């Protein structure tokens, strides 16, 4: 699998996994989970841009990072409501 496949919104699952790992390692109130998701999404996409994995611009990488973080946050809250936790 090419790592470029994890850029943008496709990286939401990866961001969600990192947020879940962070929540396991550290005590984090639920209200900070969306901010952590957005931060990790931005860092992931900008990191891929810095490593020249993608050809998108820096601004596009940041916007896609916000979008992947928001998508991961939605997956997190949607999963919680479906599972009833």
Helices and strands as residue ranges (DSSP letters): G 3-6, G 8-11, H 12-25, G 30-32, H 33-50, H 58-83
